[in-house]
Amino acid sequence: MKTQALSVIFFFGMLIASSQTANYNTQKDYVAKGYDVIAYFDNQAVEGKNEYIARYDGVKFKFLSEKNLNTF
């Protein structure tokens, strides 16, 4: 669990570091085409649900669950 949290922190840290010229691939109006970016760390490719949406740096992210949303 700690490894996953550190991976997420590193991932978003890299996004923040490059955010000055960040070009989010926002197909379907969401980052990663609406797939849950936290679930990728569990080797899952699952589409997020409309009730678990977050905005960051002017773009939208979808998540599968409230737990994944809160991890973000």
C-alpha positions in Angstrom: 0.0 0.0 0.0 2.8 2.4 0.8 4.5 1.6 -2.5 1.3 2.4 -4.3 1.0 5.7 -2.5 4.6 6.6 -3.2 4.1 5.7 -6.9 1.0 8.0 -7.0 2.9 10.8 -5.3 5.8 10.4 -7.8 3.4 10.3 -10.8 1.6 13.5 -9.8 4.8 15.1 -8.8 6.1 14.6 -12.3 2.9 16.1 -13.6 3.3 19.1 -11.4 6.9 19.5 -12.4 6.0 19.6 -16.1 2.7 21.5 -15.7 4.0 24.7 -17.1 3.7 23.2 -20.6 1.5 20.2 -19.7 -0.5 18.9 -22.6 -3.0 16.5 -21.1 -4.4 14.1 -23.5 -8.1 14.8 -22.7 -10.1 12.7 -25.1 -13.8 12.4 -24.1 -13.2 15.6 -22.0 -11.2 13.6 -19.4 -7.6 12.7 -18.8 -6.9 9.0 -19.9 -10.2 8.9 -21.8 -12.0 8.8 -18.4 -10.2 5.7 -17.1 -9.2 5.6 -13.5 -5.6 6.6 -13.3 -5.2 5.2 -9.8 -6.4 1.8 -10.9 -3.6 1.6 -13.4 -1.2 1.1 -10.4 -3.1 -2.2 -9.7 -2.7 -3.2 -13.4 -6.4 -2.5 -14.0 -7.8 -0.5 -16.9 -11.3 0.4 -15.7 -13.4 3.4 -16.7 -14.2 5.8 -14.0 -17.7 6.6 -12.8 -19.5 9.9 -13.3 -20.0 10.3 -9.5 -16.2 10.3 -8.8 -14.8 13.2 -10.7 -12.0 15.6 -9.7 -10.5 18.6 -11.4 -6.8 19.4 -11.3 -4.8 21.9 -13.3 -7.9 22.7 -15.4 -8.6 19.1 -16.5 -11.0 16.4 -15.3 -10.2 13.0 -13.9 -12.7 10.1 -13.4 -12.3 7.4 -10.7 -13.8 4.1 -10.1 -14.5 4.5 -6.4 -14.4 7.1 -3.6 -11.3 5.4 -2.3 -9.4 6.1 -5.5 -10.8 9.6 -5.7 -9.5 10.3 -2.2 -6.1 8.8 -3.1 -5.8 11.5 -5.8 
